[in-house]
Amino acid sequence: MQSAVTAVRAGLCAGAMLIAAPAIAQDAPSPEPTADREDDEQAYPELLAGTLGVSGDLEEDSTPRTSLTNSRPDLPRWFDFKRRFEDRTGIKFGGS
């Protein structure tokens, strides 16, 4: 019986330590910066200067695109067939 009580106490102590761990971690001092700002700029490139920035978005938006119908020459015939089928039968169909 006494070993069961000891096991329960040990479990409660372990649970209390797990609950208190985040609070203890918040009280820890912040690490001091070790590098100068210039070193940080060299180590980490400016990501927004390239394709992730506004200029990259504008460049991508202004790039001419090939439409689906231009890249697949058989699609205009397919669309013509669908239009003729609808004109003859009144039935529209499509898919995704």
Beta strands, then each sheet from edge to edge (+ up, - down):
end
